[in-house]
Amino acid sequence: MSYQVQWTPESKRTFNPNIEYLIREWDTQVTHSFLDRVDEVLGLIKHNPLLFPAHRPADNIHKRIVDKRIIVYYRFVDEQNIDLLTFWNTYQNPDNLKL
């Protein structure tokens, strides 16, 4: 069974600056590699959203490392839907993470 992954406005807001940074500071190969990794992680989440560790079990929020600097947080909504909550850059202050 495959779940529907919904991009929340916050996930879009936090994803885009990471891509813009890669485009600006690195070459296209690094950018494409990151995008491939995101696709791979989202594919894993789609097929088994409970595969990755719970961040806040009571709220069904899980996390998955995309690469050493980016963690995606997502919520298992129901038997069909997953919400991407944020793409968290680990260089940020962890106190600012609001889920």
ABEGO torsion letter per residue (X at the ends): XBBBBBBBAAAAAAAAAAAAAAAAABBAAAAAAAAAAAAAAAAAAAABAAABBBABAAAGBBBBBABAABBBBBBBABAABBBBABBBBAABBAAABBX
